Amino acid sequence: MPALSMERLRKLREKTEAASYAEVVKNALRLYEGVIEETDKGRGLFTKDANGNYTTVLVLNR
């Protein structure tokens, strides 16, 4: 695995307090799969800030 990818994985493991790198990858795949399922249904992905404002999140172009 490239050093930059490994560093990203390490940071995610620390931030999420995951027990292993495998847990980080498993959770990332679960999230990615959910996003794909929702966008396949024509749904969008948004974030909501503390003031209630929504921002569209561009995840991927398929």
C-alpha positions, 0 to 999 in steps of 0.5 A: 500500500502506498505510504500516503494511503497507509497514513490516511488509514492510520489517521482514520483508525486513530480518529475512530478509535477502531480496533484494527485497520480491517475495522476501518476498511470494513466501515468504509466499505459499508458507508461506500456501499450505502452511498452507492445504493442511495445514489442508485435510487436517485437520492442525494447526499447532504450535510447539515450545519449547526444553523440548519443549512444543507450542503450537497456532498459530491461523492462520486461521478458514475 
